[in-house]
């Protein structure tokens, strides 16, 4: 009996260690499964957005709205140019910033109306220079009109007498056709969905250490 007690306590401690190790392993598996589940759900949502984007690109949803807004901006640019050129002819100079703002207040408000056009006569943005070419000589009465489109600026440059607005539906598509973007987004959607399925946690939780 004296010899059996140490063996009993040793055996009991071993069992407790195994139970603790098994419980720890199960907790770690649960944590990993939860993380995999969260990542899988996120990937599924991304895949869904890619699928919706593919459908929208095929239907032209969003692009038609952009082109419609471009027409509003173009009309505002034309009105602004007419005012500026008339002022140049009348006064022999460009209108001041306050004169331009005062003129713009005659028109109804709105995101793409004259009141929201910036009149720039110096320090032209680099993206506008890249779009329209080198900066004109100072004192040449050159100016730039800018309108915020929600995600980017649209410009009209006086030294080339044109804007960067596009009214061609094909110019908004990869390779000029909606099918290229549709196929691309569908492929991305399938790849992401495949990864989501592979990361989805196993239904059965292993209990062996």
C-alpha positions in Angstrom: 0.0 0.0 0.0 2.9 2.3 0.8 4.2 1.7 -2.8 0.8 2.1 -4.3 0.1 5.6 -3.1 2.9 7.3 -5.2 1.8 5.3 -8.2 -1.9 6.4 -7.6 -1.0 10.1 -7.3 1.3 9.9 -10.3 -1.4 8.2 -12.4 -4.0 10.8 -11.2 -1.7 13.7 -12.1 -1.1 12.2 -15.5 -4.9 11.9 -16.1 -5.4 15.5 -15.0 -2.6 16.7 -17.3 -4.1 14.8 -20.3 -7.5 16.3 -19.5 -6.1 19.8 -19.3 -4.1 19.3 -22.5 -7.2 18.0 -24.3 -9.3 20.9 -23.0 -6.6 23.4 -24.1 -6.4 21.8 -27.6 -10.2 21.9 -27.9 -10.3 25.6 -26.9 -7.6 26.4 -29.4 -9.5 24.5 -32.1 -12.7 26.4 -31.3 -10.8 29.7 -31.5 -9.3 28.8 -34.8 -12.7 27.6 -36.2 -14.3 30.9 -35.1 -11.5 32.9 -36.8 -11.9 30.8 -40.0 -15.6 31.3 -39.8 -15.3 35.0 -39.6 -12.8 35.2 -42.5 -15.1 32.9 -44.6 -18.1 35.2 -44.0 -16.0 38.2 -44.9 -14.8 36.5 -48.1 -18.4 35.5 -48.9 -19.5 39.1 -48.6 -16.6 40.3 -50.8 -17.6 37.6 -53.3 -21.2 38.8 -53.2 -20.1 42.4 -53.9 -18.0 41.2 -56.9 -21.0 39.4 -58.2 -23.3 42.4 -57.8 -20.6 44.6 -59.4 -20.5 42.2 -62.4 -24.2 42.4 -62.8 -24.2 46.2 -62.5 -21.4 46.5 -65.0 -23.3 44.4 -67.5 -26.4 46.5 -67.1 -24.5 49.8 -67.1 -25.9 50.8 -63.7 -23.9 53.6 -62.2 -22.1 54.5 -65.5 -25.3 55.9 -66.9 -25.6 58.1 -63.8 -22.0 59.2 -64.2 -22.6 60.2 -67.8 -25.8 62.1 -66.9 -23.9 64.0 -64.2 -21.2 64.8 -66.8 -23.8 66.6 -68.9 -24.7 68.7 -65.9 -21.0 69.5 -65.3 -20.4 70.2 -69.0 -23.4 72.7 -69.0 -21.9 74.5 -65.9 -18.5 74.6 -67.5 -19.9 76.2 -70.7 -21.8 78.8 -68.7 -18.6 79.6 -66.7 -16.5 79.8 -69.8 -19.0 82.2 -71.5 -18.9 84.5 -68.4 -15.1 84.4 -68.2 -14.6 85.1 -71.9 -17.1 88.0 -71.8 -15.3 89.5 -68.8 -12.0 89.2 -70.6 -13.4 91.0 -73.7 -15.1 93.7 -71.6 -12.4 94.3 -69.0 -9.3 93.0 -70.7 -8.7 90.7 -67.7 -9.9 87.5 -66.0 -12.7 88.0 -63.5 -11.6 88.0 -59.9 -12.6 85.2 -57.5 -15.3 87.3 -55.9 -16.7 88.3 -59.3 -16.9 84.6 -60.3 -18.6 83.6 -57.1 -21.0 86.4 -57.4 -21.9 85.4 -60.9 -22.3 81.7 -59.9 -24.9 82.6 -57.2 -27.3 83.6 -59.9 -27.9 79.9 -60.7 -29.8 77.3 -58.6 -27.7 75.3 -56.2 -26.7 71.7 -56.7 -23.7 69.4 -56.7 -22.8 70.0 -60.3 -24.0 73.6 -60.8 -21.9 76.7 -61.4 -21.8 77.5 -57.6 -19.8 74.4 -57.1 -17.2 75.1 -59.7 -13.7 76.2 -58.6 -12.1 79.0 -60.7 -8.3 78.5 -60.7 -5.8 80.9 -62.3 -2.6 79.7 -60.7 -1.0 76.7 -59.1 -2.8 74.3 -61.3 -3.2 70.8 -59.9 -0.6 68.3 -61.2 -3.3 65.9 -62.3 -4.8 68.6 -64.5 -1.3 69.3 -66.0 -0.9 65.6 -66.7 -4.3 65.5 -68.4 -4.1 68.6 -70.6 -0.4 69.2 -71.0 2.2 71.6 -69.8 1.2 74.7 -67.8 0.7 77.8 -70.0 2.8 80.9 -69.7 1.8 83.1 -66.7 -0.1 86.2 -67.8 -1.7 84.5 -70.8 -5.1 84.7 -69.2 -5.2 80.9 -68.9 -7.5 79.4 -66.3 -8.8 76.0 -65.1 -12.3 75.1 -64.0 -12.7 72.2 -61.5 -15.8 70.4 -60.3 -15.9 67.8 -57.6 -17.7 64.6 -59.0 -17.9 62.8 -55.7 -14.8 60.7 -56.0 -12.6 62.8 -58.4 -12.3 66.2 -60.0 -13.4 67.0 -63.5 -11.6 69.8 -65.2 -11.9 72.3 -68.1 -8.6 73.8 -69.3 -8.7 77.1 -71.2 -5.4 76.6 -72.9 -6.7 73.5 -74.8 -10.4 74.6 -74.7 -11.7 71.2 -73.6 -12.6 69.2 -70.5 -11.8 65.7 -69.4 -15.5 64.8 -69.3 -16.4 61.6 -71.2 -19.9 60.9 -72.7 -18.9 57.6 -74.4 -20.2 54.6 -72.6 -17.4 52.4 -74.0 -14.7 54.6 -72.4 -15.8 53.4 -68.9 -15.4 49.7 -69.7 -12.3 47.6 -69.9 -11.5 47.0 -73.6 -14.5 49.1 -74.4 -17.1 46.4 -73.6 -19.0 45.5 -70.4 -18.4 41.8 -70.9 -14.7 42.1 -70.1 -15.4 43.6 -66.7 -18.2 41.1 -66.2 -16.0 38.1 -66.9 -13.2 39.5 -64.7 -15.4 40.1 -61.7 -17.1 36.7 -62.1 -13.7 35.0 -62.1 -12.7 37.0 -59.0 -16.0 36.2 -57.4 -15.5 32.4 -58.0 -11.9 32.5 -56.6 -12.9 34.3 -53.5 -15.9 32.0 -53.0 -13.6 29.0 -53.4 -11.3 30.4 -50.7 -14.2 31.0 -48.4 -15.4 27.4 -48.8 -11.9 26.0 -48.1 -11.6 28.2 -45.0 -15.0 27.2 -43.7 -14.5 25.3 -40.4 -15.0 21.6 -40.2 -18.4 20.4 -39.0 -16.9 17.8 -36.7 -14.6 18.9 -33.9 -11.8 16.5 -33.3 -11.4 15.4 -29.8 -8.2 13.3 -30.0 -5.1 15.1 -28.7 
